[in-house]
Amino acid sequence: MPSQAGAVTRMKSVKKLVPKPQQLSITASPASFFRVNCRKISLSVIAMLALCLIALLSISSIEERVLGSSTPPLSDQLYTGEVVNEFPHDPEAFTQGLLYAEKDTLFESTGLNGRSSVRRVVLSTGEVEVSHKMQYSDFGEGLTLLGDRLFQVIWLHSTGYIYDRYNLSKFKGFTHEMKDGWGLATDGKVLYGSDGTSTLYQIDPHTMKAITKHTVKYRGQEVPRLNELEYVNGEVWANVWMTDCIARISPKDGMVLGWILLPSLREGLFASGHEQIDVLNGIAWDRDRSRIFVTGKLWPKLFEIKVHPLKTPFKGDVKKMCIPNTV
């Protein structure tokens, strides 16, 4: 960018080159005076109308943010998952909790009475390196890792277990304030929990007491059956049980920020002959490499996906697809 002194010097030089206009002594006629002032008035009216239009648009924008819109810009809220990698997954694993640790290692919690476990799994092969089998009465659910401790909740109980991540046989019990144990996640400071309702809990990992509770809503409607959870880039992502949808939730107020629609994964497994699979369930986030992994209950594969906004208008009903009937 030129200096201010240089710019002033050039301006002075230009002024010397431009001849001064001749002074005219003709007085403007009344007609010309009227035309000039009419133009000024017209420009003023146009400017006022433009300001009014901007004000109306601003008010409309504020109303949409506060009240919501009946015709939202779906491309900003609906996403799809592009499969970029597939990995083997134990088809006998009734996946209830999933997380990525490091060095291509996963931890997984599986359910069903008599088949529940906590396990460490090799991402590339699906091999179970270490497994802790749970007692028959425990139905394993959500799992998360905070420091060196794995936290797991149990279905139909307000209890759970804390495991040493390096030796899964070492654990102790805890109680929590959720109505049931479904999902767990962490941002590294607090735990996030779900209990099958529309409530998202923030939990103190030292006392297991609820710090805050938010009702998860999408455009004014509660989203029940929140299941497996993962904390991803400042959002809580939640599988919604019995759907092919992942809700992207604001942990600040529980509002659904968007939906990731993944029906093609289950449909693809059905088409390839895997008829015994259950629902989509399991989200793992590799923060260091920005990778997302998803799987489901009794799925023979685990998918790495890239999430993209929908490029074409969605023709279905998002609420019917992603928000189950509570009855």
Secondary structure as GFF3:
##gff-version 3
##sequence-region A 1 327
A	DSSP	alpha_helix	4	17	.	.	.	ID=ss1
A	DSSP	alpha_helix	30	67	.	.	.	ID=ss2
A	DSSP	three_ten_helix	74	76	.	.	.	ID=ss3
A	DSSP	beta_strand	78	88	.	.	.	ID=ss4
A	DSSP	beta_strand	95	100	.	.	.	ID=ss5
A	DSSP	beta_strand	105	110	.	.	.	ID=ss6
A	DSSP	beta_strand	117	122	.	.	.	ID=ss7
A	DSSP	beta_strand	128	133	.	.	.	ID=ss8
A	DSSP	beta_strand	140	146	.	.	.	ID=ss9
A	DSSP	beta_strand	149	154	.	.	.	ID=ss10
A	DSSP	beta_strand	159	164	.	.	.	ID=ss11
A	DSSP	beta_strand	167	175	.	.	.	ID=ss12
A	DSSP	beta_strand	183	186	.	.	.	ID=ss13
A	DSSP	beta_strand	191	194	.	.	.	ID=ss14
A	DSSP	beta_strand	199	203	.	.	.	ID=ss15
A	DSSP	beta_strand	210	215	.	.	.	ID=ss16
A	DSSP	beta_strand	217	218	.	.	.	ID=ss17
A	DSSP	beta_strand	221	222	.	.	.	ID=ss18
A	DSSP	beta_strand	226	232	.	.	.	ID=ss19
A	DSSP	beta_strand	235	240	.	.	.	ID=ss20
A	DSSP	beta_strand	245	249	.	.	.	ID=ss21
A	DSSP	beta_strand	256	261	.	.	.	ID=ss22
A	DSSP	alpha_helix	263	271	.	.	.	ID=ss23
A	DSSP	beta_strand	280	286	.	.	.	ID=ss24
A	DSSP	beta_strand	291	296	.	.	.	ID=ss25
A	DSSP	beta_strand	301	309	.	.	.	ID=ss26
A	DSSP	alpha_helix	318	322	.	.	.	ID=ss27
###
